[in-house]
């Protein structure tokens, strides 16, 4: 490993905590360009976990984790050459130091086709890796507080969830709520085609939520929370951005009962999202970082 580092022109670290390795890397190779790619700003993620904790021990645990993350982020900003982040929102969260901060917009629009023009049922879709605690928490919140309000207005609504990592208590809750947990789905395009809307009920976490962008670049109306929308686009891209259960449910009901305006907005958002998350911008960012 040391021989590889010694020959490298660029060393790319994948987490802010790995900035602690920078002194050793510079001893082995003083001339390497050191990049740290920040997928999530962990201080934001842990801060939200702290604020959501329901008891003092958990609050203390997440407060400690946040302090450690802030220390790692300060070390990173003063030791590496370049910090790559996925959104301007994340760039604004990081402390300033010697490192150049470059926004790398992921090329999620590549290969994204507009969904097929077909009659759609009252279907809602969530694509999510449920092994992540933030995704599971948001899904359970949607089960318990939002979906019953939607079903008062649209009793025949069907909610389908695609993704791995389903724990037994989530499967049990889904069964009681009459939710279709699909697990791993090899081809998501038919699900996007059939969905009246994609819902992303995230209340915790950080970073850019790829599942939101995946729906936007296909022209599917999206209802999400401020956490789900952050770092992606303006509120005009979405059929609704709400953290209140009643407001979230009302936005979904509006899409289900009067889909025309939501479809029109989603088509316009798709055009903008294709430009924002296209290959050209991604390659420009890569050249700026790596040459």
Order of alpha helices (4+ residues) and beta strands (2+ residues): alpha-beta-alpha-beta-alpha-alpha-beta-alpha-beta-beta-alpha-alpha-beta-alpha-beta-alpha-beta-alpha-beta-alpha-beta-alpha-alpha-alpha
